[in-house]
Amino acid sequence: MVLKMADNKQNKESMREAIETLNQIATNHSTPKTIKKSISDLIVELNNEEYSLSVRASNTISLLDDITQDPNMPSYVRTQLWQAVSKLESIRE
């Protein structure tokens, strides 16, 4: 039981860090508008507590994978998105 509570706390922290990274991308003036819109929509979905942390993380990882394929994306934004994906991948059920 204690291990499960520790995992849950760690999962919430990973989610918070991923959202923080995505917020930085969405508020950066040099991020293309289409990418900002997609990232903002993902942040809303990540904050929707209707689903479990792991489901929200999995859905977001899939959508971020699609977003990173955009040929117009600056390389530094792609790197930040991969950092967010890494945080989301650490979330366990």
C-alpha positions, 0 to 999 in steps of 0.5 A: 500500500505504501509503495502504491501511494509513493508511485501515485505521488511520483506519477502526479509529479511526472504529470506536473512536470510534463504539463509545465514543459508543455506550458513553456512551449505553448507560451514561447513566442517563437513556437509556431501558432499551429503547434501552440494550439495543439499543445494548449489542447493537450494541456487541457486534456491532461488536466481533465481528471475524468480519466486516470493519469496513465490513460491521459499520459498514453493518449498525450504521448500518442498525440505528441508523436503526431505533433513531432512529425510536423516538418515546420517544427523548430528542432528545439521545440521537438526536443522539449516535446520529447522531454515531455514525452519522457516524463509521461512515459514514466507514469505507471498504472 
